[in-house]
Amino acid sequence: MPCYARHWEAVAPFLQELAQEGLVPSFSEREPLEGTWKTLEVAPIPFISYPYEWSFSQLKAAALLTLSLQERALARGLVLKDASAYNVQFVGARPIFVDLLSFEGAKPNQPWSAYQQFCMHFLAPLALISWANLKSSFLAQCGDGRSVAQKARAARVGKDSLVQLVNSLKSAVTRLTLPSEKTSWGDYCTDTNYTNIAAQRKTHMVQQVAERLGGGGNMPLT
């Protein structure tokens, strides 16, 4: 039997639930391709981006999504075995977790094998940006933490401790903020010579362009 088959019965309903909420891409089962146990057709992501290209807010949103999915997985007797930032994409401004097969059945008393990977891909970069105002480009050279995951499987940790770990990480990530920094455009709204009428006309013009390009005209303009 394929190694993932024993997990699928529990994982599939959970993924369908997440897909309905837009947290993972929608998917459907298709006739298995030759030599495969199961074939999934997954909705495409319109635009592919990478963690080292993201803003602080995007990386933070991706981190909180990853932790939220781990928390929900634990409540279902599952676990998120990969916490790579590369498992997250954005549809518009909304983070979405794309690695459907990263969930599997949780084993009793096993620690979160993806903990170090989460710290390497999310917590450490966010802390460095927040505290030292460093950029996150070093994610391009960051390891994926899988070697440590192998060692973690030998340790023993209860489910309650895993839930506490997730809550602690969520609290830590939530508290991190981007440091204030004066930029050339920071005072644009106060220094600009637009009159109120001119600013309203500009807003209207940009909204019209956004509607023609498919933006819906709902973007916030200040």
Sequence and secondary structure as in RCSB ss.txt:
>XXXX:A:sequence
MPCYARHWEAVAPFLQELAQEGLVPSFSEREPLEGTWKTLEVAPIPFISYPYEWSFSQLKAAALLTLSLQERALA
RGLVLKDASAYNVQFVGARPIFVDLLSFEGAKPNQPWSAYQQFCMHFLAPLALISWANLKSSFLAQCGDGRSVAQ
KARAARVGKDSLVQLVNSLKSAVTRLTLPSEKTSWGDYCTDTNYTNIAAQRKTHMVQQVAERLGGGGNMPLT
>XXXX:A:secstr
  TTHHHHHHHHHHHHHHHHTTSS  EEEE   TT S EEEE   SS   GGGS HHHHHHHHHHHHHHHHHHHH
TTEEE    GGGEEEETTEEEE  GGGEEE  TT   TTHHHHIIIIIHHHHHHHHH   SGGGGG    HHHHH
HHTTS   HHHHHHHHHHHHHHHHH        TTTTHHHH    HHHHHHHHHHHHHHHHHTT TT S   
